[in-house]
Amino acid sequence: MAKKTKEKKTNEERILDQHQIAYTENTFDWIKQGAGALNEAKAQGVEPKSILKTIVLQANKDPKDYVVICLPLEYEIDLKVSARELGKKQLHLADNKKLINITGYIHGANTPIGISARKGFPIYFDERIKGLEEVSVSAGKVGRSVRLKQVDLVRLVKGSYIKVTK
């Protein structure tokens, strides 16, 4: 299914293969190309709004209540709007220092594919991506992503669409 590379496949790519979901691998050198959505989009030759970031949030200060929201890199999440959409009293960013213990990934490598498979946290997507044919998400490793059909990703992780900004 995947484009042939010399790099070892990530667990997320193996999950996509198991579910027979077509994807392409992308690598991005943050040091040489500079951090930022526009630089990554330019390197991949895609629109910035189709590259999604994965944000892990803690609900109601409950150490066992986590949710994941994916939205285009170029947008910021509104925690109050997202909390209201999810019926939560409060949402806070998960502690970056504890992120690897919470999700199994370091900051910059979180992916809805792996978090759904490993942790079973609910996954939500910014409703603005509904109109996109394809999206890119992390492949579980910093600087590595997979590009796939948006509907395949949402279906795979049993995701839902919500409003994440005003």
Residue pairs with C-beta under 8 A, 6 or more apart in sequence:
1 16
1 17
1 20
1 21
1 22
1 23
2 9
2 13
2 16
2 17
2 23
2 24
2 25
3 24
3 25
5 25
7 25
7 27
7 144
9 17
10 139
10 140
10 141
10 144
11 114
11 117
11 140
12 111
12 113
12 114
12 138
12 139
12 140
12 146
13 23
13 25
13 139
13 146
15 113
15 114
15 117
15 156
16 23
16 113
16 146
16 148
16 156
19 156
21 148
21 149
21 152
21 156
22 148
22 149
22 152
23 146
23 147
23 148
24 146
24 147
24 148
25 139
25 144
25 145
25 146
26 43
26 44
26 136
26 144
26 145
26 146
26 147
27 143
27 144
27 145
28 40
28 43
28 44
28 143
28 144
28 145
29 143
30 142
30 143
33 39
33 40
33 43
37 48
37 51
37 72
37 73
37 74
38 48
38 74
40 48
40 51
40 73
41 47
41 48
41 50
41 51
41 73
44 51
44 136
44 145
44 147
46 134
46 136
46 147
48 72
48 73
48 74
49 72
49 74
49 75
49 128
49 129
49 132
50 72
50 129
50 132
50 134
50 135
50 136
51 72
51 73
51 135
51 136
51 145
52 70
52 71
52 72
52 73
52 112
52 125
52 129
52 135
52 136
52 137
53 70
53 71
53 72
53 73
54 68
54 69
54 70
54 110
54 111
54 112
54 115
54 137
54 138
55 68
55 69
55 70
55 71
55 77
55 93
55 110
56 66
56 67
56 68
56 93
56 94
56 99
56 102
56 103
56 110
56 115
56 121
57 66
57 67
57 68
57 69
57 79
57 82
57 91
57 92
57 93
57 94
58 65
58 66
58 91
58 92
58 93
58 94
58 95
59 65
59 66
59 67
59 83
59 86
59 88
59 89
59 90
59 91
60 88
60 89
60 90
61 90
61 92
65 88
66 94
66 102
66 119
66 121
67 86
67 88
67 91
67 121
67 122
67 123
67 124
68 110
68 112
68 115
68 116
68 121
68 122
68 123
68 124
69 77
69 82
69 123
69 124
69 125
69 126
69 162
69 164
70 112
70 123
70 124
70 125
70 126
70 129
70 137
70 159
71 77
71 125
71 126
71 128
71 129
71 164
72 126
72 128
72 129
75 126
75 128
75 164
75 165
76 165
77 164
77 165
78 164
78 165
78 166
79 90
79 91
79 92
79 93
81 163
81 164
81 165
81 166
82 91
82 124
82 162
82 163
82 164
83 89
83 90
83 91
85 124
85 162
85 163
85 164
86 124
86 162
94 102
94 103
95 102
96 107
99 105
99 106
99 107
99 110
100 106
102 119
103 110
103 114
103 115
103 118
103 119
103 121
104 114
104 115
104 118
104 119
105 111
105 114
105 115
105 138
105 140
106 142
108 138
108 142
109 138
109 140
109 141
109 142
110 138
111 137
111 138
111 139
111 140
112 123
112 137
112 153
112 157
112 159
113 137
113 139
113 140
113 146
113 153
113 156
113 157
114 140
115 121
115 123
116 123
116 156
116 157
116 158
116 159
122 160
123 157
123 158
123 159
123 160
124 159
124 160
124 161
124 162
124 164
125 154
125 159
125 160
125 161
125 162
126 161
126 162
126 163
126 164
126 165
127 161
127 162
127 163
127 164
129 135
129 150
129 161
130 150
130 161
132 150
133 149
133 150
134 147
134 148
134 149
134 150
135 147
135 148
135 150
135 153
136 145
136 146
136 147
137 145
137 146
137 148
137 153
138 144
138 145
138 146
139 145
139 146
153 159
154 160
154 161
